[in-house]
Amino acid sequence: QVQLVESGGGLVQPGGSLRLSCATSGSIFNINSMGWYRQAPGKERELVATITSGDTTTYADSVKGRFTISRDNAQNTVYLRMNRVKFEDTAVYYCRIVNSNYWGQGTRVTVSS
């Protein structure tokens, strides 16, 4: 059974930084694309960033230049570095094995002054 466990969420001030982590089962980590998604209150879940097994990355326009997705195959972990956060980044952040039904439980990020 594949498991994804997010961590690193919390309260951060506008303009601040946060790093989210997603630990995965090692058996498929090296051969799948991973993604970070988020769901803000009252909104649909949206894609934030993806990273392929070859380290090709994509970003939503709203986070481009501020967020960085990366992966550490040795640690079976994918990260989302969030810089210069804004109020509108407040959401529950989920990691997912792209094109699968495997999701983490989510970690909440609240941007507030």
C-alpha positions as CSV (number, residue, x, y, z in Angstrom):
1,Q,0.0,0.0,0.0
2,V,1.4,3.4,-1.0
3,Q,1.5,6.0,1.6
4,L,2.1,9.7,1.3
5,V,2.6,11.8,4.5
6,E,2.8,15.6,4.3
7,S,4.3,17.8,7.0
8,G,5.7,21.3,7.5
9,G,2.5,23.3,7.4
10,G,1.7,26.0,9.8
11,L,1.2,29.7,10.4
12,V,3.4,32.1,8.4
13,Q,3.4,35.9,7.9
14,P,3.0,37.4,4.4
15,G,6.3,37.6,2.7
16,G,7.6,34.7,4.8
17,S,8.8,31.2,3.8
18,L,7.8,27.6,4.6
19,R,8.9,24.2,3.4
20,L,6.5,21.4,3.0
21,S,7.6,17.8,2.9
22,C,5.9,14.7,1.5
23,A,7.4,11.3,2.5
24,T,6.5,8.5,0.2
25,S,6.8,4.7,0.0
26,G,10.1,4.0,-1.7
27,S,8.9,1.4,-4.1
28,I,7.4,3.7,-6.7
29,F,8.9,7.1,-5.8
30,N,11.6,6.9,-8.4
31,I,9.4,6.2,-11.4
32,N,6.5,8.5,-10.9
33,S,5.7,12.2,-11.3
34,M,4.8,13.8,-8.0
35,G,2.6,16.8,-7.5
36,W,1.6,19.4,-4.9
37,Y,-2.0,20.5,-4.9
38,R,-3.9,22.9,-2.6
39,Q,-7.5,23.6,-1.6
40,A,-8.4,26.9,-0.2
41,P,-11.6,27.4,1.9
42,G,-14.6,27.4,-0.4
43,K,-12.6,26.6,-3.5
44,E,-11.8,23.6,-5.6
45,R,-8.5,21.7,-5.3
46,E,-5.9,23.1,-7.7
47,L,-2.6,22.0,-9.0
48,V,0.4,23.9,-7.6
49,A,3.5,22.2,-9.0
50,T,4.7,18.9,-10.4
51,I,8.1,17.2,-10.7
52,T,8.9,14.2,-12.9
53,S,11.3,11.4,-12.2
54,G,13.7,13.3,-14.5
55,D,13.3,16.5,-12.4
56,T,11.3,18.4,-14.9
57,T,9.1,20.8,-13.1
58,T,5.9,22.8,-13.8
59,Y,4.1,25.5,-11.8
60,A,0.8,27.2,-11.6
61,D,1.1,30.8,-12.7
62,S,0.1,32.0,-9.3
63,V,3.1,30.5,-7.6
64,K,5.7,30.7,-10.4
65,G,8.9,32.4,-9.2
66,R,7.9,32.0,-5.5
67,F,7.5,28.2,-5.0
68,T,10.0,25.5,-5.8
69,I,9.3,21.8,-6.0
70,S,12.1,19.3,-5.5
71,R,12.6,15.7,-4.7
72,D,15.2,13.7,-2.8
73,N,15.1,10.1,-4.1
74,A,17.4,8.9,-1.3
75,Q,15.0,10.2,1.3
76,N,11.9,9.2,-0.7
77,T,10.6,12.7,-0.2
78,V,9.3,15.5,-2.3
79,Y,9.4,19.1,-1.1
80,L,7.6,22.4,-1.7
81,R,9.6,25.5,-0.8
82,M,7.3,28.4,-0.5
83,N,8.8,31.9,-0.5
84,R,7.2,35.3,-0.4
85,V,3.9,33.8,0.6
86,K,0.7,35.7,0.2
87,F,-2.6,35.7,1.9
88,E,-4.1,33.8,-1.0
89,D,-1.6,30.9,-0.5
90,T,-3.7,29.9,2.6
91,A,-4.9,26.4,1.9
92,V,-4.6,22.7,2.8
93,Y,-1.7,21.4,0.7
94,Y,-1.7,17.8,-0.6
95,C,0.9,15.8,-2.3
96,R,-0.1,13.2,-4.9
97,I,1.4,10.6,-7.2
98,V,0.3,12.3,-10.5
99,N,-2.4,10.4,-12.4
100,S,-3.1,8.1,-9.5
101,N,-5.6,7.9,-6.6
102,Y,-2.7,8.2,-4.1
103,W,-3.0,11.3,-2.0
104,G,-1.6,12.4,1.3
105,Q,-3.8,13.6,4.1
106,G,-2.8,17.2,3.7
107,T,-1.0,19.8,5.7
108,R,-2.6,23.2,6.4
109,V,-0.8,26.5,5.6
110,T,-2.2,29.7,7.0
111,V,-0.8,33.0,5.9
112,S,-1.7,35.7,8.3
113,S,-0.2,38.8,9.9
